[in-house]
Amino acid sequence: MKKQKKQLKTIMALIPVTADHIKNGVRKDPNKCALALAYFDATGKQYEFGTPGLEFKVGDIHLPDETFKFMQDFDEGKKVKPCILEIPVIIG
């Protein structure tokens, strides 16, 4: 019998990304970027955020365009500002 891949349950949540997250975030580090720090502060869970291309997802939900752009801009060293982003949050 083939083992089925467990599907993660996710919901969309508004997560604040603060000036401290941006200041303390490490560019191109999927565990310590501004988005990962904000996600941890909001959920108490660590998640690895990377830039693997247009198929980037959390669980089975794709990142919204605005969130994906923030992540790309941060990793590329462009100036980003504190904001509230819609991010899929794993609940299961």
C-alpha positions as CSV (number, residue, x, y, z in Angstrom):
1,M,0.0,0.0,0.0
2,K,1.3,3.4,-1.0
3,K,1.7,5.9,1.9
4,Q,-0.2,9.1,1.2
5,K,1.7,12.4,1.6
6,K,0.3,14.4,4.6
7,Q,-1.3,17.6,3.5
8,L,-0.7,20.6,5.7
9,K,-3.7,22.6,6.8
10,T,-3.3,26.3,6.4
11,I,-5.2,29.6,6.8
12,M,-4.4,33.0,5.6
13,A,-3.4,35.5,8.3
14,L,-2.4,39.1,8.4
15,I,1.2,39.2,9.8
16,P,2.9,42.5,10.8
17,V,6.4,42.9,9.6
18,T,8.1,45.5,11.8
19,A,11.1,47.7,11.5
20,D,12.9,45.3,13.9
21,H,12.1,42.3,11.7
22,I,13.6,44.2,8.7
23,K,16.6,45.4,10.7
24,N,17.4,42.0,12.3
25,G,16.5,39.9,9.3
26,V,19.3,38.2,7.3
27,R,18.9,38.5,3.5
28,K,18.8,35.3,1.6
29,D,18.5,33.2,4.8
30,P,15.2,31.4,4.7
31,N,15.2,30.9,8.4
32,K,16.2,34.4,9.5
33,C,14.8,36.7,6.9
34,A,12.4,39.5,7.9
35,L,9.4,37.3,6.8
36,A,10.6,34.3,8.9
37,L,11.1,36.5,12.0
38,A,7.6,38.1,11.6
39,Y,6.1,34.6,11.1
40,F,7.7,33.3,14.2
41,D,6.7,36.3,16.4
42,A,3.1,36.0,15.2
43,T,2.8,32.2,15.4
44,G,5.5,30.9,17.7
45,K,6.5,28.5,14.8
46,Q,9.5,28.6,12.6
47,Y,9.1,28.3,8.9
48,E,11.7,28.4,6.2
49,F,11.0,31.1,3.6
50,G,13.0,30.9,0.4
51,T,12.8,32.2,-3.1
52,P,12.4,29.1,-5.2
53,G,10.4,30.8,-7.9
54,L,6.8,31.4,-8.7
55,E,5.6,28.1,-7.1
56,F,6.5,29.2,-3.5
57,K,3.9,28.0,-1.1
58,V,3.3,27.4,2.6
59,G,1.5,24.1,2.9
60,D,-0.8,24.0,-0.1
61,I,-1.4,27.8,-0.4
62,H,0.7,30.0,-2.7
63,L,2.1,33.3,-1.3
64,P,0.1,36.3,-2.4
65,D,1.9,38.5,-4.9
66,E,2.5,41.4,-2.5
67,T,4.1,39.0,0.1
68,F,6.2,37.3,-2.5
69,K,7.4,40.7,-3.8
70,F,8.3,41.8,-0.3
71,M,10.4,38.6,0.1
72,Q,12.1,39.1,-3.2
73,D,12.9,42.8,-2.6
74,F,14.2,42.0,0.9
75,D,16.5,39.2,-0.4
76,E,17.7,41.5,-3.3
77,G,18.7,44.2,-0.9
78,K,16.0,46.6,-2.0
79,K,14.5,49.0,0.6
80,V,11.4,47.5,2.2
81,K,9.2,49.2,4.8
82,P,7.2,47.8,7.8
83,C,3.9,46.5,6.6
84,I,1.2,44.0,7.2
85,L,1.3,41.0,4.8
86,E,-1.0,38.2,4.1
87,I,0.8,34.9,4.9
88,P,-0.5,31.4,4.9
89,V,-0.1,30.0,8.5
90,I,0.2,26.3,9.1
91,I,-2.5,25.1,11.6
92,G,-2.3,21.3,11.3
